[in-house]
């Protein structure tokens, strides 16, 4: 029998937790009870009492019902994303699935677990699937460190009034970081405040449950994720049941590489350049579709900063049409198991200037890379590592007029940028000459041999929390 992968295990935890929590909420005291999203209020008890082929058949039918498109049943729109194409484990492994149901899921009252603990445990479960994520090269999946996303959300100065989108949502980490920053203001965050999309149905399933557990969203509410090819659409909007909501912020770490065939964007008459690679296409997609006054933070590999052809054309248009005010050069090694060298471009979308002059005035470059290599779990990136960047960025200074140059933070006038060959943005501060630091051989070796904990062991933290609270 084929072994169950960590990512398949995580998916089934998502399915079972959704059904168990749905059952618990439907069986609360009458005034707190909610209508079940599952086919009936007895769906979970029927799952618990079955085994073997009977369990496989019942779960298959339940998943097919919940995963079907539901234009006439708005309560199931979120479930339709989570259970899209979902299937139980191979029928030969039903004894293991039944053991998971009866011993690890059914005995506990999951609705009593604080959502912060449950959400963090599920996010940890997904992080333990890192190796499986790296194998998904067809869609270019990898995990973005949450401390980094937290810092970016703070730099964007998000408030509950913002509407944040991620057109390449992955497992939903960007949306969770955005939601936490918005919620830190003490005001309720509306369900329409965050929305993401991804072309990979498995990522959409995992992201849906990840966001649900980390934001306490209703299972019968607006789906936080949708499965779609973002590059095929000309609009960037948050999908609601009644209307679309224009985004005020885009926070996106798109695929840097993919084994899929190049996306056909010939129909995108709004694009500045054709035949661009994936990260360049996502950058121009966000830039051309965001409404006026919207702001963005987009991850890009080094090649987008200095590549010729389509990349050069997009850089030129970006400087003219957007206020590209900050470039953060990230440490190497933060995306464990890859050789990606990443950066973040921060920009806003002002109204077009009648004079035709470039919207960008000054691009500030913060160098967090030189001499700073990360080796996965050995010395992972923390929020404290980027505290100086956040202080230099100054989220409280929206027009960036009070920034101060330093060895790590250097301004470049737009006239100088436009005069560079191919409008290259391969820019640095003044930290030193060693711009290709990859860390010591020992650090690199340590990052390779570090083993992940099993996915099931990370879930033990939740079980322990339950035991102590019951």
C-alpha angles and dihedrals in degrees: 000000000000113000118246110250122228092250091051088050090052091049092054092048086055094050094046095044091050092052095043094047090045089053093047093050092049090053100050120118108299100262092049097040120115129206109260119251090205117088091266141359088254096054095105096046088051090053093049094051096050134082142173118005090350091059092044092051096045093047091047092053092045093049092047091052094048094042096053118105109268112199090149095044110054091178089071100049092101092044090051089062095045095048099036107136089348117160132179120245119284111297090244090065099051092115089063092047091049090051090052090050098046101036106031107026113024101051095061134073099229095180088067093059112098107255091233091060095043093046093048091049092052091047088052089050089056093047089056086060090066095120092051090049091054090055090061092085091146088076099025097239124178134147123257115217109253094221088060092050090048091056092047091050089052092048090053088055092225119197132182088262091066125097110211126196134185113192091191099041103168108180093346099258093136092053092048092050090048092048092050092052092049092047091050088077089069096242125117112262113225119232089241091061096087133033136161142183136202134180092221112083092203091056090048090053094050094042092051093057092039092056094041093055096042098046103033092236119170115261088224094049135092112314111250090208136038130192108239145121100254093197091063093064130073095206131076106201138137112249116234131175091245104028146344118267118214112237121243094188136030118200111178142160101187126192112285094197136015137177090214118107113270112280112255106236097162089114091058099097088172093062118106095214135024128215094029124153122256101269092045091049092051090048093053092040090058094042097051098041104043114103122246115286092020118132133213146194112198127180114225134176120239091260091067088058097053109012119124129229114024094008091054092049092050092049091052093049092044093056091048098045103033136041099245098191107160139035117187114197105207127215117263119251098035091117097061116217094022135087092220118142106202139194136179123228115204117198144151130218109233126182113277113273112239090217091059092234119146117278090218114083104169131005114207116205121204114194111209092152111066109100090355116109122163122208105204112253093358096074107356123189115268134191089251089060089064098038091105091051092052091048091049093044092055106204087196091064105070096177092046092228096133100053119128125214119236139163088279099037122055132171124222121195114232092236089061091048093051090050093056118102108271088355088277115196093192089128134155141187120236103275097121146286101283098093097155100060110158098173130253120313087246092056092048092049091048091053090053098049098040107116124216120235113248115270092239094055093057089057089060089080089068093046090051090050090051093050091053094048099046 
